[in-house]
Amino acid sequence: MIADLAHAPEIPSSYFDCIILTQTMHYIFDIRAAVATLFRILKPGGTLLVTVPGISQICRDQSDQESDCWRFTASSSSRLFSECFGRENVTVHTYGNVLASIAFLEGLASSDLTRDELDYRDPNYQLSIAVAARKQVD
């Protein structure tokens, strides 16, 4: 299924039990419309699992070199998804720290750091943000 999440009338409402959307939202300019579509196409009781970039370089590996639009924080992610799903149905976790962020920006591999260096979470250096949003059953 190929669709523009900002406007996807071809996807039926209440169609999916779960949607996993990794590192995609930053390519969609109208992110509020995309969240509304994701909410619409989830079945009641369904779950949306999303990851978005926090600290990151501009991604120019797409056919449209200017398609990368956004970076996120835990706060902006929570507020964005809570608009449709309700604050009580949204959980946000952040991953990263200053060392992991520097390593990522320098192009190092995860094997260049220890597990402890990677696992330490510093809320001031949000490298990656994960969102779980559940569509409430009416």
C-alpha positions as CSV (number, residue, x, y, z in Angstrom):
1,M,0.0,0.0,0.0
2,I,1.5,3.3,-1.1
3,A,-0.2,6.5,0.2
4,D,0.5,10.1,1.2
5,L,-0.2,10.1,4.9
6,A,-1.0,13.8,4.9
7,H,-4.0,12.9,2.6
8,A,-4.9,9.2,2.1
9,P,-8.6,8.8,1.4
10,E,-7.7,5.5,-0.4
11,I,-6.9,3.9,3.0
12,P,-10.1,2.8,4.7
13,S,-10.9,4.1,8.2
14,S,-10.4,1.8,11.1
15,Y,-8.4,-0.6,8.9
16,F,-5.2,-1.4,10.9
17,D,-4.8,-3.0,14.4
18,C,-1.2,-1.7,14.6
19,I,0.9,0.7,12.5
20,I,4.7,0.8,12.8
21,L,6.1,4.0,11.4
22,T,9.8,4.3,11.7
23,Q,11.8,7.4,10.8
24,T,9.2,8.7,8.4
25,M,7.3,11.6,10.0
26,H,10.2,14.1,9.4
27,Y,9.6,13.7,5.6
28,I,5.9,14.7,5.8
29,F,5.5,18.5,5.8
30,D,1.9,18.5,7.0
31,I,2.6,16.4,10.1
32,R,-0.7,17.2,11.8
33,A,-2.7,15.9,8.8
34,A,-0.5,12.8,8.9
35,V,-1.2,12.2,12.5
36,A,-5.0,12.7,11.8
37,T,-4.8,10.1,9.0
38,L,-2.9,7.6,11.2
39,F,-5.6,8.1,13.9
40,R,-8.4,7.6,11.3
41,I,-7.0,4.4,9.8
42,L,-6.4,2.7,13.2
43,K,-9.1,0.5,14.6
44,P,-10.4,1.4,18.0
45,G,-8.0,-0.2,20.5
46,G,-5.3,-0.1,17.9
47,T,-1.8,1.0,18.5
48,L,0.5,3.3,16.6
49,L,4.3,2.9,17.1
50,V,6.4,5.7,15.8
51,T,10.1,6.7,15.9
52,V,11.2,10.2,14.9
53,P,14.6,11.8,14.8
54,G,15.8,14.2,17.5
55,I,19.4,15.2,17.1
56,S,20.3,14.4,13.5
57,Q,21.9,15.7,10.3
58,I,19.7,16.6,7.4
59,C,18.8,13.4,5.4
60,R,19.5,13.9,1.7
61,D,19.4,10.3,0.7
62,Q,15.9,10.6,-0.8
63,S,15.1,11.3,-4.4
64,D,13.8,14.7,-3.3
65,Q,16.9,16.2,-1.6
66,E,14.8,18.8,0.1
67,S,12.1,16.4,1.6
68,D,13.6,16.4,5.1
69,C,11.4,18.8,7.1
70,W,11.4,18.3,10.9
71,R,13.3,17.3,14.0
72,F,11.4,16.4,17.2
73,T,11.7,16.4,21.0
74,A,9.8,14.4,23.6
75,S,7.7,17.5,24.3
76,S,6.8,18.2,20.6
77,S,6.1,14.5,20.0
78,S,3.8,14.2,23.0
79,R,1.9,17.4,22.1
80,L,1.6,16.4,18.4
81,F,0.2,12.9,19.0
82,S,-1.9,13.9,22.0
83,E,-4.0,16.3,19.8
84,C,-5.7,13.3,18.1
85,F,-5.1,10.4,20.5
86,G,-5.5,12.2,23.9
87,R,-2.6,12.8,26.3
88,E,-3.6,9.7,28.4
89,N,-3.2,7.5,25.3
90,V,0.3,8.6,24.4
91,T,3.6,7.4,25.8
92,V,6.9,8.9,24.7
93,H,10.4,7.6,25.4
94,T,13.7,9.2,24.4
95,Y,17.0,7.5,23.6
96,G,20.4,9.0,23.4
97,N,23.1,11.0,25.3
98,V,25.8,13.5,24.3
99,L,28.3,10.7,23.5
100,A,25.9,8.7,21.4
101,S,24.8,11.9,19.6
102,I,28.4,12.9,18.8
103,A,29.1,9.3,17.6
104,F,26.0,9.3,15.4
105,L,26.8,12.7,13.9
106,E,30.4,11.6,13.2
107,G,29.2,8.4,11.5
108,L,30.5,5.9,14.0
109,A,29.0,2.5,14.3
110,S,27.2,1.2,17.4
111,S,30.1,-1.2,17.8
112,D,32.4,1.7,18.4
113,L,30.7,2.4,21.8
114,T,30.1,0.1,24.7
115,R,26.6,-1.1,25.7
116,D,26.7,1.2,28.8
117,E,27.6,4.2,26.6
118,L,24.7,3.5,24.3
119,D,22.1,2.7,26.9
120,Y,22.6,5.8,29.1
121,R,19.7,8.1,28.5
122,D,20.2,11.8,28.9
123,P,16.9,13.8,28.4
124,N,18.9,16.8,27.2
125,Y,20.3,14.8,24.2
126,Q,17.3,13.2,22.6
127,L,18.8,11.4,19.6
128,S,15.8,9.3,18.9
129,I,12.2,9.6,20.1
130,A,9.7,6.7,20.3
131,V,6.0,7.2,20.6
132,A,3.3,4.7,21.4
133,A,-0.3,6.0,20.8
134,R,-3.4,3.9,21.4
135,K,-6.7,4.7,19.8
136,Q,-9.3,4.6,22.5
137,V,-12.2,2.3,22.2
138,D,-15.5,4.3,22.1
